[in-house]
Amino acid sequence: MSSELSQPTGEATRDWMIVFEGVEKRFGDHVVLSELDFAVRPGEHVTLIGPSGSGKTTILRLLMTLEKVNAGTIHVGGECLSHVRRNDQLVPADEKHCRRVRKKIGMVFQQFNLFPNMTVRGNLIEAPTRVLGLSKAEANARAEELLEMVGLGEKIDAHPTQLSGGQQQRVAIARALAMRPDVLLLDEVTSALDPELVAGVLKLLHDIGETTDITILCVTHEMGFARDFSHRVMMFDGGRVIEDAAPEELFTEPRQQRTRDFLRAVLERH
Amino acid sequence: MDVWNWDFALSILPALLDGLLITLLATVLGSLLAFTLGLVFALLLRAPLGPVRVLVRGFVEFVRSTPLLVQIFFLFYVLPDYGVVLNAITVGVLGLGLHYATYTAEVYRAGIDAVPRGQWEAATALSLPRYRVWTGVVLPQAVPRVLPALGNYVISMFKETPLLIGIGVFDLVGQAREVGGIEFRYVEAYTLAGLFFLLLSYPSALLLRRLERRVGVL
């Protein structure tokens, strides 16, 4: 693990898009993450790999404030996400603070989670109009442009239930991008798709990675994609980063036995 | 004397229809109150403040565990002591609405619980404000699913409106008693009143069953 990459402190948080410092997360007695330090540069694509239960998804959920840390701090874009300073003391962030900081962050879920009571258009303009204060016309223009980009321009007035899984996930990606996030979190976004639909969604993500400067954190079991797409791959095990390297290095000559075992197991399955 | 006199039956029909109108009025207004108040209760039962939840839970349990008639008497005879004087039909609507709100609250709760967690998480990930999460995402999914259950309570309430006789409301059954009392001929009056209830409840129940099937597909 390259310690220089992993442990920025103090002022340095400004040069990093995402900084985890001493993060601990427990569910009851079960420690999911412990003493976790890592940082991600602006525009960097980082893929988190590791066996299930190793805490990868929890990292994304902490960033999205769907979970709260038990110890440690998280900074996003130079701002503390997990805590606020009150009377010269760091206290856990309240809902208002979380909502403000997490506007910079978008997330795409394994199960798409489109709003079934709205059309595709409704899904795409809801947050831009209600949260960013865009006019209906502006939000519509943005929605149309994004749907074109994900190849679903003609589905704008369809309901999510009328779309295939792959199409729903494309809409979900467009919905996240409509908020113009600095950080995009991809939580096993192809795991719930039929095999023949996976490639299209991965291609789309690849294009987004090429054409935008969004910082992307990605949890996936698609090792081929991880290899092409990421600047860095972090291998998790037991709530810790056990290896952190460029993909060509980590996939060809992993240093840790645990990483080698994991990669072999994954490759055998696919 | 015949058991059934058609002329008499026809002659009391207008009075019975007047009563039916009152019954329907009480049911419609009572339902609207029950739907609104029930939703408020359901939301308060999820309030972040513990004491609010305990208070509302206590009230709901209390109202559910005591007879509707007692509640109506209470509203009608006790409130005036505190300067709140309402006419009988208003008290009736309040009583029915309040009583049934404690049931619809539970219905809404079930509907809200049935909205998948992912929907809440997606709303959070988009930073939607709290009121919009409710009005834009959760309730539009929860409410259609519970419409049949709410409808069943409307039918229940409809059949319980005769309790309002207790405070002098001339609903369908009240009128039946009244016109029956003129010549002590009750067969026609109560039979017709019962028939009216049947004619309205049964088709409504069938309609709800159809709705239930449609909602089930959602």
Chai-1 contact restraints between the chains, C-beta under 6 A:
chainA,res_idxA,chainB,res_idxB,connection_type,confidence,min_distance_angstrom,max_distance_angstrom,comment,restraint_id
A,M64,B,A125,contact,1.0,0.0,6.0,A-B,restraint_1
A,L66,B,E121,contact,1.0,0.0,6.0,A-B,restraint_2
A,R99,B,S127,contact,1.0,0.0,6.0,A-B,restraint_3
A,R102,B,S127,contact,1.0,0.0,6.0,A-B,restraint_4
A,K103,B,S127,contact,1.0,0.0,6.0,A-B,restraint_5
A,M107,B,A125,contact,1.0,0.0,6.0,A-B,restraint_6
A,Q111,B,G118,contact,1.0,0.0,6.0,A-B,restraint_7
A,N113,B,G118,contact,1.0,0.0,6.0,A-B,restraint_8
A,N113,B,A122,contact,1.0,0.0,6.0,A-B,restraint_9
A,F115,B,V137,contact,1.0,0.0,6.0,A-B,restraint_10
A,N117,B,P140,contact,1.0,0.0,6.0,A-B,restraint_11
A,N117,B,Q141,contact,1.0,0.0,6.0,A-B,restraint_12
A,A127,B,L126,contact,1.0,0.0,6.0,A-B,restraint_13
A,R130,B,R132,contact,1.0,0.0,6.0,A-B,restraint_14
A,V131,B,S127,contact,1.0,0.0,6.0,A-B,restraint_15
